[in-house]
Amino acid sequence: MVRVILLTVLTTLTLSFAAAAQTRVVFETPGASADLRDELAAASLVLQARNEGTTASQPLLAAAQADYERLLGVLYANARYGGIITIRIDGREAAAIPGFSAPKTIREIRIRIQPGPLYRFGTAFAGPLAAGTVLPEGFRRTAPARTGTIAVAAEQSISAWRDQGHAKARIADQQITARHGANQLDARLRLDPGPRLTFGDISVAGNEDVRTARVLKIAGLEEGRTFDPKEIEQAERRLRRTGSFSSVSVAEAETIGPDNTLPLSIGVVEQTPRRFGFGAEYSTVEGATLSAFWLHRNFLGGAERFRVDGDISGLGGETGGTDYQFGARYERPATPKADTDFFAEFQVEMLDEPDFTSDTGEFTLGFTRYAAEDLTVEGGIGYLYSETTDAFGPETFELLTLPLGAVLDRRDNALNPTEGYFLDLTTTPFAGLSGTSDGAQLEFDARAYRTAGNLTFAGRMQLGALFGPSLVESPAFYRFYSGGGGSVRGQDYQSLGVEQGGLTTGGRSLLALSGELRAGISDNIQLVAFADWGYVGSESFPDFTGDSHAGAGLGVRYNTGIGPIRLDLATPVSGDTSASDFYVYIGIGQAF
């Protein structure tokens, strides 16, 4: 007798909750595994109501009556089709109590679930199938007959037909039969692929200021093309990418149109067109940087973007003077076609750097191509004029430039990444019209992120190279320096260059490495340890005959939801460049 009682206790989960009205809830799952037991408990509205402190009889009765279907769904999802569920309220089956006749008080709710045996597929069939259809691994004879597996098989069968142009593919008939004597389930799904369709009439709704013709051009959907659900998803991404719309959806018509066409409706909600913002950063040596922008997201009624940026840096700094930058950029999406944007950009900057001063103006025309969802390439042609004074004296430069770039962004979050990587490659061939010979500048920025638990490791490599003109002939604004918040923290801004005839100037090559270990100590706060290293050489590609320096430090990040506020304290570690004992950096966003 004692052994029987002990066995019953070990195979039964009982959860009891005392209540003010002498009500308790007993939850029993004899024969269930621990995982199944947890799933059943999580699905029970009665347990949820008691955990929330519900004591009134009417909501408890409603929860008990709803639990039959919810608990049965969990059993079916776990291939248990012979289970028995009883829910008794003070000894009466809850299903037998009229919904609006709840007792005044409830002393006990007893839920007992006997899962029954595991059922396996006796038959698992879906057809006819489109070529290349991949059904779930578990949809096969003798595999556990979970309802979720059947649902996925149906979904993938329909999706495969839709991918081949059969937009109205459907499950025409399904036969699901449980053979209780054999503990088996037979599942037969008969598909009706329907005709192969092409895109039909495409209408637009919801646009007020953006012209309908431009919405259609940006979406890139063409009447007469074979239906493809991926093209619909891509059209939605293209419209969202403009920033002109807060909501975008492409709806398929319920019925097939003439000549096996499928009409589509593009629904949009326009975004507030104007936006502005500002930012600030501070370093004890480099001083303060203030930036601001103004943006119009529908500049000429065709979802064009026009952005004006201004930047003042070096305020109160100890290196060089105050720098001023101003720029304006116009972008027209879907020019000449979808996934290609035309841009025109104008920039003016006045730099007062430690080793040179320059007044530069540059105008560029080009195109941006969205080659993939995470890959963007850009190319253009530009004219640059600059009056520069450096260690080699004053010089006026006129360049014809051909800037080319590619960005591959596979980070999970651009503002506060924890996984993935980011690659940015830019090369700028130039023809020297005045002041220098022909050449090219190359810049490469690679970043990677990996998280384990509450620890995130972030790594960065920056590479720079200047080809063509000699160091003396090269434009000072194309040369490379190391030191400061953008390269090596814990060193003076642009403190590392190269020596040329007893004078210091920027180099023709750069290699910078950075590593951060970010430890989350709460939902909003991270502690950070970091180390940076930089090398600058006179050669066109790093050969490590030049000088290097390094810095390291600690920091803290406070996550604001739109990006972390950053505070870093750094100190020099190596190098012959002059440096202070420690540096303070304050900004918005991660260092990289």
C-alpha positions in Angstrom: 0.0 0.0 0.0 2.8 2.4 0.9 4.5 1.8 -2.5 1.3 2.5 -4.4 0.8 5.8 -2.6 4.4 6.8 -3.3 4.1 5.9 -6.9 1.0 8.0 -7.3 2.8 11.0 -5.7 5.8 10.7 -8.0 3.7 10.5 -11.2 1.3 13.3 -10.3 2.0 17.0 -10.3 -0.2 18.9 -7.9 -0.3 22.6 -7.6 -2.4 24.0 -4.9 -3.3 27.7 -4.3 -5.1 28.9 -1.2 -7.7 31.6 -1.7 -9.7 33.9 0.5 -12.9 32.0 -0.2 -11.4 28.6 0.7 -10.8 27.9 -3.1 -7.9 25.9 -4.2 -6.7 24.7 -7.6 -5.4 21.2 -8.0 -3.5 20.5 -11.3 -2.7 16.8 -12.0 -0.9 15.3 -15.0 -0.3 11.6 -14.3 2.0 10.0 -16.9 3.2 13.3 -18.4 6.8 14.2 -18.9 8.2 17.3 -17.2 8.2 19.2 -20.5 4.7 18.3 -21.4 3.5 19.1 -17.9 5.1 22.6 -18.2 3.3 23.2 -21.5 0.0 22.1 -20.1 0.4 24.4 -17.0 1.4 27.3 -19.2 -1.8 26.9 -21.3 -4.2 26.7 -18.4 -6.3 29.9 -17.9 -7.4 28.6 -14.5 -3.8 28.6 -13.3 -3.2 32.0 -14.9 -6.3 33.4 -13.2 -5.3 32.1 -9.8 -1.7 33.4 -10.3 -3.2 36.8 -11.0 -5.3 36.7 -7.8 -8.7 36.2 -9.4 -11.2 35.0 -6.8 -14.6 35.7 -8.4 -16.6 32.6 -9.4 -17.7 33.8 -12.8 -14.3 34.4 -14.3 -13.0 31.2 -12.8 -15.8 29.2 -14.4 -15.2 30.8 -17.7 -11.5 30.0 -17.5 -12.2 26.4 -16.6 -14.6 25.9 -19.5 -12.1 27.5 -21.9 -9.3 25.2 -20.6 -10.8 22.1 -22.3 -9.9 23.3 -25.8 -6.6 24.9 -24.8 -5.3 21.8 -23.0 -6.6 19.5 -25.8 -4.6 21.7 -28.2 -1.4 21.1 -26.2 -2.0 17.3 -26.2 -2.6 17.3 -30.0 0.5 19.4 -30.5 2.5 16.7 -28.7 0.9 13.8 -30.6 -1.4 12.7 -27.8 -4.8 11.9 -29.3 -6.1 9.5 -26.7 -5.9 11.8 -23.7 -8.6 12.4 -21.1 -9.2 15.8 -19.5 -11.5 16.4 -16.6 -12.1 19.7 -14.9 -14.2 19.6 -11.9 -15.6 22.5 -9.9 -16.5 21.3 -6.4 -17.0 17.8 -7.9 -19.1 18.9 -10.9 -17.7 18.8 -14.5 -17.1 22.4 -15.5 -18.5 21.7 -19.0 -21.9 20.8 -17.5 -22.3 24.0 -15.6 -24.3 26.7 -17.5 -22.0 29.6 -18.4 -24.1 32.2 -16.5 -24.9 30.0 -13.5 -21.6 30.1 -11.7 -21.9 29.0 -8.0 -21.6 31.8 -5.5 -18.4 30.3 -4.1 -15.9 27.8 -5.4 -14.1 25.8 -2.9 -12.0 23.7 -5.3 -11.1 23.4 -9.0 -9.5 20.1 -9.9 -7.9 19.7 -13.3 -6.7 16.2 -14.2 -5.1 15.4 -17.6 -4.2 11.9 -18.6 -2.1 12.4 -21.8 -2.5 8.9 -23.1 0.0 7.2 -25.5 2.1 8.9 -28.1 0.6 8.6 -31.6 2.7 8.2 -34.7 2.0 8.8 -38.4 0.5 5.7 -40.1 0.1 7.8 -43.3 1.7 11.2 -44.0 0.7 12.3 -47.5 0.5 15.7 -49.3 -0.1 16.2 -53.0 0.2 17.0 -55.7 3.4 18.9 -54.8 5.2 21.5 -56.8 8.7 20.6 -58.1 11.3 21.2 -55.4 8.9 21.1 -52.4 10.6 20.3 -49.2 8.3 19.0 -46.5 9.2 19.0 -42.8 11.4 16.1 -41.7 8.8 14.9 -39.2 6.0 14.5 -41.8 6.7 10.9 -42.5 5.5 7.4 -41.5 6.3 6.4 -37.9 7.3 9.9 -36.8 5.4 11.5 -33.9 2.1 12.8 -35.3 2.2 16.4 -34.0 -0.5 18.8 -35.3 2.2 21.4 -35.8 4.0 19.2 -38.2 0.8 18.8 -40.3 0.3 22.5 -40.3 3.9 23.2 -41.5 3.5 20.5 -44.2 0.4 22.2 -45.5 2.0 25.7 -45.3 5.2 24.6 -47.1 3.2 22.7 -49.8 1.1 25.8 -50.5 4.2 28.1 -50.4 6.0 26.0 -53.0 3.1 26.3 -55.4 2.9 30.1 -54.8 6.7 30.4 -55.5 6.0 29.0 -59.0 3.2 31.5 -59.7 0.2 29.6 -58.4 -1.0 32.4 -56.1 -4.3 30.7 -55.2 -2.9 27.3 -54.2 -4.9 25.8 -51.3 -5.7 22.7 -49.3 -8.7 21.4 -51.2 -9.3 18.5 -48.8 -7.8 17.0 -45.7 -8.5 13.7 -44.0 -7.1 13.4 -40.5 -8.0 10.1 -38.9 -6.8 8.8 -35.5 -6.7 5.0 -35.2 -6.8 4.6 -31.5 -6.3 0.8 -31.4 -2.9 1.2 -33.2 -2.0 4.6 -31.7 -1.6 6.0 -35.2 -2.7 9.1 -37.1 -3.3 9.1 -40.8 -2.9 12.5 -42.4 -3.8 13.1 -46.1 -3.6 16.6 -47.6 -4.9 17.2 -51.1 -3.8 20.4 -52.8 -5.4 22.4 -55.5 -2.6 24.5 -57.0 -5.0 26.5 -59.2 -3.8 28.2 -62.4 -0.5 30.0 -62.8 -1.2 33.7 -62.6 0.5 36.9 -63.6 0.4 40.3 -61.9 -2.7 42.2 -63.1 -3.9 45.7 -62.4 -2.0 47.4 -59.6 -3.8 50.2 -57.7 -2.5 52.5 -55.0 -4.5 53.8 -51.9 -3.6 56.0 -49.0 -1.1 58.3 -50.7 -1.8 62.1 -50.4 1.4 63.9 -51.2 3.4 61.3 -52.9 2.3 60.9 -56.5 0.7 57.5 -57.5 3.1 57.1 -60.5 6.1 57.4 -58.2 4.7 54.8 -55.7 4.3 52.4 -58.6 7.7 53.1 -59.9 9.4 52.6 -56.6 7.5 49.4 -55.8 8.8 47.9 -59.1 5.9 45.5 -59.7 5.2 45.0 -63.4 1.8 44.0 -64.8 2.1 40.8 -66.9 5.0 39.3 -64.9 4.5 35.8 -63.4 3.2 36.1 -59.8 6.0 35.8 -57.3 5.4 36.4 -53.5 9.1 37.4 -53.1 8.5 40.3 -55.5 5.6 41.5 -53.4 7.8 41.4 -50.2 10.5 43.2 -52.1 8.1 45.9 -53.3 7.1 46.5 -49.6 10.7 46.8 -48.6 11.4 49.3 -51.4 8.6 51.6 -50.4 9.6 51.4 -46.7 13.2 52.2 -47.5 12.3 55.6 -48.9 11.3 56.7 -45.4 8.2 58.5 -46.9 5.8 55.9 -45.5 5.0 54.8 -41.9 3.1 51.8 -43.2 3.2 49.8 -46.4 1.2 46.7 -47.5 0.5 45.0 -50.8 -2.7 43.1 -50.8 -3.7 40.3 -53.3 -7.2 40.3 -54.7 -9.5 37.6 -53.4 -10.6 36.5 -56.9 -8.7 35.9 -60.1 -9.0 38.6 -62.8 -9.4 38.2 -66.5 -6.8 36.1 -68.4 -5.5 34.5 -65.2 -4.3 37.8 -63.7 -4.1 38.7 -60.1 -5.0 42.4 -59.3 -2.9 43.9 -56.5 -3.6 46.9 -54.2 -0.7 48.9 -52.6 -1.8 50.6 -49.4 0.4 53.2 -47.8 0.3 55.6 -44.9 2.5 58.6 -45.4 5.2 59.6 -42.9 5.5 63.2 -41.6 7.8 64.6 -44.3 10.1 66.9 -42.2 12.5 65.8 -39.5 15.4 67.3 -37.8 18.0 66.1 -35.2 21.2 66.9 -33.4 24.0 65.2 -31.7 27.0 66.0 -29.4 30.2 64.4 -28.3 33.0 65.4 -26.0 36.6 64.6 -25.5 39.0 66.2 -23.0 41.6 66.7 -25.7 39.6 66.9 -28.9 37.0 69.2 -27.3 33.3 69.2 -28.2 31.6 68.2 -31.5 28.1 69.5 -32.3 26.1 68.3 -35.2 22.6 68.8 -36.6 20.6 67.8 -39.7 17.3 68.7 -41.4 15.6 66.2 -43.6 12.6 66.3 -46.0 11.3 62.8 -47.0 9.1 63.9 -49.9 11.0 66.9 -51.3 9.4 67.1 -54.8 6.3 64.9 -54.4 8.1 61.7 -55.6 9.4 60.4 -52.2 12.7 62.2 -52.8 15.0 62.8 -49.8 16.7 66.1 -49.2 19.0 66.3 -46.2 21.2 69.1 -44.9 23.9 68.4 -42.4 26.1 70.7 -40.3 29.0 69.9 -38.0 31.3 71.9 -35.8 34.1 70.1 -34.0 37.2 70.9 -32.0 35.3 73.4 -29.7 37.6 74.0 -26.7 40.0 71.3 -27.9 43.7 71.2 -27.5 44.6 69.8 -30.9 44.3 72.1 -33.9 41.5 74.6 -34.2 37.8 74.5 -34.9 36.6 72.6 -37.9 33.4 73.3 -39.9 31.5 71.0 -42.2 28.4 71.6 -44.2 26.7 69.2 -46.6 23.5 68.7 -48.6 22.4 65.6 -50.4 19.4 64.9 -52.7 18.2 61.4 -53.4 15.6 60.2 -55.9 14.5 56.6 -55.5 13.8 54.3 -58.4 15.9 56.3 -60.8 16.4 55.0 -63.4 14.7 51.8 -62.0 13.7 50.1 -58.8 16.5 49.4 -56.3 18.6 52.2 -57.8 18.6 55.7 -56.5 20.1 58.8 -58.1 21.9 61.2 -55.8 23.5 64.6 -55.9 25.7 65.8 -53.1 27.6 69.0 -52.2 30.0 69.3 -49.3 32.0 72.2 -47.9 34.5 71.8 -45.1 37.1 74.1 -43.4 39.6 72.0 -41.4 42.1 73.3 -38.9 43.9 70.1 -38.0 47.2 69.7 -36.0 49.3 69.3 -39.1 47.4 71.0 -41.9 44.6 73.4 -42.7 42.3 73.1 -45.7 39.2 74.7 -47.3 37.5 72.2 -49.5 34.4 72.0 -51.7 33.2 68.9 -53.4 30.3 68.1 -55.7 29.3 64.5 -56.6 26.7 62.9 -58.8 26.0 59.2 -58.7 23.8 56.2 -58.1 23.1 53.9 -55.1 22.3 50.3 -55.9 20.6 48.1 -53.4 22.0 44.8 -54.6 20.5 42.8 -51.7 18.7 43.5 -48.5 22.0 43.8 -46.6 24.3 44.9 -49.5 24.5 48.4 -50.9 26.9 49.6 -53.6 27.4 53.2 -54.7 29.3 54.9 -57.5 29.6 58.4 -58.9 31.7 61.1 -60.4 32.8 64.3 -58.7 34.8 67.4 -58.7 36.9 68.5 -55.7 38.6 71.9 -55.1 40.8 72.5 -52.1 43.2 75.1 -50.8 45.6 73.4 -48.4 48.5 74.4 -46.2 50.6 71.6 -44.6 54.2 70.9 -43.6 55.2 71.1 -47.3 53.7 74.5 -47.8 50.5 75.9 -49.5 48.9 74.0 -52.4 45.8 74.2 -54.5 44.2 70.9 -55.6 41.7 70.3 -58.3 40.6 66.6 -58.7 38.2 64.7 -60.8 37.0 61.8 -58.5 35.3 58.5 -59.2 34.1 57.4 -55.7 33.0 53.8 -55.4 31.8 52.0 -52.3 30.1 48.9 -51.0 28.5 48.3 -47.5 27.5 44.8 -46.3 25.6 45.1 -43.0 24.6 41.9 -41.2 24.4 43.3 -37.7 21.4 42.4 -35.6 21.0 46.1 -34.5 22.7 49.0 -36.2 22.6 51.2 -33.1 23.6 48.6 -30.5 24.8 45.4 -32.2 25.4 42.2 -30.3 25.7 39.7 -33.2 26.8 39.8 -36.9 29.3 41.8 -38.8 29.7 45.0 -40.9 31.9 45.7 -43.9 32.4 49.0 -45.5 34.8 49.4 -48.5 35.4 52.7 -50.2 37.8 53.5 -53.0 38.2 56.9 -54.6 40.3 57.0 -57.8 41.1 60.5 -58.8 42.6 62.4 -61.7 44.9 65.2 -60.6 43.8 68.3 -62.6 46.0 70.6 -60.5 48.4 70.2 -57.5 48.9 66.4 -57.6 49.2 63.4 -60.0 46.6 60.7 -60.5 46.0 58.1 -57.8 43.4 56.5 -55.5 42.5 56.3 -51.9 41.2 53.1 -50.3 39.4 52.8 -46.9 38.1 49.6 -45.4 36.2 49.2 -42.1 35.3 45.8 -40.7 33.4 45.1 -37.5 32.3 41.9 -35.9 30.2 41.1 -32.8 29.5 37.9 -30.8 27.5 37.5 -27.6 27.5 34.8 -25.0 25.2 35.3 -22.1 25.6 38.9 -20.9 29.0 39.3 -22.5 29.5 40.9 -26.0 32.8 40.9 -27.8 33.2 43.6 -30.4 36.1 43.8 -32.8 37.1 46.3 -35.4 39.8 46.7 -38.1 40.4 49.9 -40.1 42.6 49.9 -43.2 43.7 52.8 -45.3 45.9 53.1 -48.3 46.8 56.0 -50.7 48.2 55.0 -54.1 49.8 57.1 -56.9 51.3 60.4 -55.7 54.3 60.6 -53.4 53.8 61.6 -49.8 54.9 65.2 -50.6 52.6 65.5 -53.7 49.6 63.8 -52.1 46.6 65.9 -50.9 46.8 66.3 -47.1 43.1 65.5 -46.7 43.6 62.0 -48.3 46.5 61.1 -45.9 46.0 59.1 -42.7 46.5 59.8 -39.0 45.9 57.7 -35.9 44.8 58.8 -32.4 41.6 60.0 -30.8 38.1 58.7 -30.4 37.7 57.4 -33.9 40.9 55.3 -33.9 43.0 54.9 -30.8 41.5 56.2 -27.6 44.0 57.2 -24.9 46.2 59.0 -27.5 46.0 62.6 -28.7 43.9 63.3 -31.8 45.9 62.7 -35.0 49.0 62.4 -32.9 50.6 59.6 -35.0 51.7 60.4 -38.5 55.0 60.0 -40.3 58.3 62.0 -40.3 59.3 63.6 -43.6 62.4 65.8 -43.6 62.0 66.6 -40.0 58.3 67.5 -40.4 55.3 65.5 -39.3 52.5 64.8 -41.7 49.9 62.1 -42.4 50.9 58.8 -43.9 49.9 56.9 -47.0 48.8 53.8 -45.1 46.8 53.1 -41.9 46.0 50.0 -39.9 44.0 50.3 -36.7 42.6 47.5 -34.5 40.1 47.8 -31.6 38.5 45.3 -29.3 35.8 45.8 -26.7 34.3 43.4 -24.1 30.8 44.7 -23.1 29.3 43.2 -20.0 25.6 43.8 -19.3 24.9 44.3 -15.6 21.3 45.3 -16.1 18.8 45.8 -18.9 20.1 49.3 -19.5 23.7 49.4 -18.3 26.9 47.9 -19.7 30.4 48.0 -18.4 33.1 48.0 -21.1 36.8 47.2 -21.2 38.6 48.2 -24.5 42.0 48.3 -26.2 43.0 50.2 -29.4 46.1 50.0 -31.5 47.1 52.1 -34.6 49.8 52.1 -37.2 50.7 54.8 -39.8 53.3 54.4 -42.5 54.7 56.4 -45.4 54.3 53.4 -47.8 51.1 52.8 -49.8 50.2 49.7 -47.9 51.2 48.8 -44.3 54.6 47.1 -44.1 55.1 47.9 -40.4 58.2 50.0 -41.0 56.4 53.0 -39.5 55.4 53.8 -36.0 52.5 52.6 -33.9 50.8 53.4 -30.6 48.1 52.0 -28.4 45.6 52.9 -25.7 43.2 51.1 -23.4 40.5 51.9 -20.8 37.1 51.3 -19.3 33.7 52.6 -20.1 30.0 52.5 -19.3 27.0 52.5 -21.6 23.4 53.5 -20.8 20.9 52.2 -23.2 18.2 54.8 -24.1 16.3 52.7 -26.5 17.5 54.7 -29.5 21.1 54.0 -28.8 23.4 54.0 -25.8 25.0 57.0 -24.2 28.7 56.3 -24.0 31.3 57.3 -21.4 34.9 56.1 -21.9 38.0 56.7 -19.8 41.3 55.8 -21.6 45.0 56.0 -21.0 48.1 55.5 -23.2 49.6 52.0 -23.3 52.4 52.3 -25.9 53.9 54.7 -28.4 56.3 57.7 -28.6 53.7 60.3 -29.3 53.0 62.9 -26.6 49.9 62.0 -24.6 48.1 62.9 -21.4 47.7 60.5 -18.5 44.0 59.9 -19.2 41.2 60.9 -21.6 37.5 61.2 -21.3 35.1 60.5 -24.2 31.4 61.1 -24.1 29.0 60.5 -27.0 25.8 58.8 -28.2 26.1 55.3 -29.7 28.6 52.6 -29.3 32.2 53.4 -30.2 31.8 51.1 -33.2 
